[in-house]
């Protein structure tokens, strides 16, 4: 899953949030260089990613993109899941997504001195351009897909991915619905194991 989902699945815990958000910028055992709470967030992120990649709904959705994007099909689905999460009225009713994103940015700013330099550089643009809120719009997803493909080592275009997203929107949204309840329950269980704190 992508940034919005990992933020949501941090369950309002600041250090878990920080680790969950920076995990892709921390390789292997270098996570041991961070405070214990952030380490737990990194661990949670990695377990969520493994669960996501192996979930039947994700694997089904990835088949749409695999002929063109091969191993990046999973990363594309990570971005698309954030779109459907941002538009999920059961989770973010009304205008609540805006408040949630501001809380995330505020928490990360307060912990910025602890976070990897590469993440801090990217976070400036995340906050300035309000990525977490703009995942809600198709234009925001189009921009995110362009950024993903630009960072890929052997891919050159994201237009096909965005076209498939539009053509199969309802199917992909249903995959999200099938997946979301399962990943939330899994992340909750992992959070409670890591923190020894129940989630109400």
Secondary structure, DSSP 8 states (H G I E B T S, - for coil): --HHHHHHTTTT-HHHHHHHHHGGGS-GGGGGGS-HHHHHHHHHHHHHHHHHHH-HHHHHHHHHHHHHHGGGHHHHHHHHHHHHHHT-TTTS-TTHHHHHHHHHHHHHHHTGGGS-HHHHHHHHHHHHTTHHHHTTSHHHHHHHHHHHHHH-SS----HHHHHHHHHTHHHHHHHHHHHHHHHHHHHHHHHHHHH-----
